[in-house]
Amino acid sequence: MSLAGLEAARTSDQVFAEFYTSKLSGTSIERLEARIGKAIHVLGREGVEEDPEPMLEAAAGGTAVLLVVGDPMAATTHIDLRLRAERIGIHTRVFHNASILTAALTELGLSVYKSGRVTTLQWPHGDYFPTSPYEHIMANVEAGLHSLVLLDIHSDEDRYMTANEGCRLLLRYEDMLGNGVTGPDSLACVVAGVGSPDCKRRAGRLGELAEEDFGPALHSIIVPGKLHFMEARALVVLAGADPHLVGEGV
Amino acid sequence: MSLAGLEAARTSDQVFAEFYTSKLSGTSIERLEARIGKAIHVLGREGVEEDPEPMLEAAAGGTAVLLVVGDPMAATTHIDLRLRAERIGIHTRVFHNASILTAALTELGLSVYKSGRVTTLQWPHGDYFPTSPYEHIMANVEAGLHSLVLLDIHSDEDRYMTANEGCRLLLRYEDMLGNGVTGPDSLACVVAGVGSPDCKRRAGRLGELAEEDFGPALHSIIVPGKLHFMEARALVVLAGADPHLVGEGV
């Protein structure tokens, strides 16, 4: 949380929070309440998307803060809520925060200026197994860009896709579509617990990463594009990459 | 600044800072020093890139913190410094922060998941006027993706490119290359002072934005890709777009 965000929460009349678009880690609601100095009303998906009236009423009659994990407004649900508020004359302000979209890459020393379109892997259900994640990664690889691959979250069931499951899905896509983008020998990276003191960073062959243990979620996968020599070096020094695999010092 | 970052600075033996990769705003070095409770050694580009020994020595003999504006590790100079430290056995940790790369888009209600490659406009000098920014925007537009256009910074001369100058450069590219991407009637957005209470957001025709006043730097330009109806609505509600221009409610 930023200092400006904390100050806003401290001085607001009511504080709400939702943790269904991401996962609270490294703190607890009780510790947040102690820090902010007031009770936090925790909302589920329904409380934000379908029945936000208590929040809007609090904001109409004073000030209200909604706490979220990560960069606010990255989820459509937050944009929708903001537009609802503005349309009925409630002035809104966003206190930006670190986002996995940049932090996952920068933790690895990969350039965010070479980040291509982000994609998300979802658990297949029934016949639903869209090829778009593979296509996004392929388009990025062709343009020399890095692909951040986010992993599915079912927070209501406390289920978070691990990097292992994600790597196996990517291998399955490669089997199906076969363009040499996410095969067992493809270079890939995993970051786990970004922002925590025990953040894990690994770079290696996708087939090997599928078997490694990265500790508790949240995890993210990155499929690097063309590497600048500084990026290759960073993957060796920061993420334990085999120098030969990243073309560094060979 | 994040609470975790503040705590790290408070408990570290020495605190350094650099403001040449971005611009400090909304606070001052004196206020930061009061908050952290110790003196801050402000470094220029040379002190980070060519002569970082004082920082590395402080870190080798205890703990040292380097404060930067925005998301750390987005600049190559920070990655290089981190690698130097790790290679001589100094353990490093990054306290991530809000980044213009996500905040500029989310302020406008544009989806960060549809963000294409970021590009930067530089002041032309002599014959140097690379076409790559226009090509990056064109590739993004073709893929339906949004283009964040960052603007040149010469912090040593206290010069920051305004959105007006940036829009005029984009118009000039369009004149030269003529692919209908950044013409005077193209939809574009400007954000100024992201993160400050008086953040400005505007969406309109590029030729018109080139003439508007956006207040003090830093500014950013966004050339939107294909708009989802929620994004179109957000540009109307949050950034004053003409509903007809964004295809909303027509």
Interface residues (C-beta under 8 A of the other chain):
Chain A: M1 S2 L3 A4 L6 R35 D71 P72 M73 A74 T76 I79 D80 R82 L83 E86 R87 R93 V94 F95 H96 N97 A98 S99 L101 T102 A103 T106 E107 G109 S111 V112 Y113 K114 S115 G116 R117 V118 T120 A139 A143 L145 V194 G195 P197 C199 M230 R233 A234 V237 L238
Chain B: M1 S2 L3 A4 L6 R35 D71 P72 M73 A74 T76 I79 D80 R82 L83 E86 R87 R93 V94 F95 H96 N97 A98 S99 L101 T102 A103 T106 E107 G109 S111 V112 Y113 K114 S115 G116 R117 V118 T120 A139 A143 L145 V194 G195 P197 C199 M230 R233 A234 V237 L238
